[in-house]
Amino acid sequence: MVLLDSNIFILDRFFPRDLLYLQNRTFVEQIGSFEAAISAFTLLEVCGAASFRLPIRELESWLFRFPTLYSVHVLDVFGLEGKDAGAWWNAFVVGVSEKVARKMAFGDALLLREAESHGVEAIITWNTKDFSSRTRLPILTPTAFLRRHQRLKSS
């Protein structure tokens, strides 16, 4: 499973004139051919950005139907299995604060924490520099991921 960054969906929906749009569209059209996920925080970030541009009905559709619109899983960010809220909060804050201390934006730190805690195979983003040298996980652009995915499928 790979974890997708918000910029993929924001670019897909709102920036058809962007230089990366066609490459991004190719990636989005193939999301169903591999296991992909987003963090609940990513979903909220995408819907927050969309709230400035979409009518309320479409925004609600994004919020409540996003996993079917884009064939992605929404990761359980809470993972409270056997933990009380205080124990979860302490683990969450430590996980995020360690990343923020490495000069990461808070949203990127949340995404990286989710990726590492769920054991994903890679993070897919157009902003690879935001994660470089901050994790051992592969950080790939959508285009690089598709090339790798096609190679693996054909071998």
C-alpha angles and dihedrals in degrees: 000000000000127000117229125213123228094247090073093061097038091052091047095052105033112023111055091152094056116117090238095048098100093046089046092048090052089053094046091051090056099046091105091060093069136031109270133173142181130204118248085239089057090051090053091047092051092047090047091055090044092051089077093054111028132074112247095256093054091044091053089048089054093048097047102029103032095115091057095040091057104021094241135134120235109225121231101247094183102056091177093167102156094340126115117228093260094054091047092049092051092050092045095049093047091049094051098037091054089058096043088052087061089062097263124149111251094246092051090048090053091050093048092047090053092046093052096042092051095044097234118180095231146348115240115207142138088227100065092156089066089068104028115123091006099090143020091231117106110258110203138174114236089254094051091047093052091051090051093044092051091049091051092047093051096047 
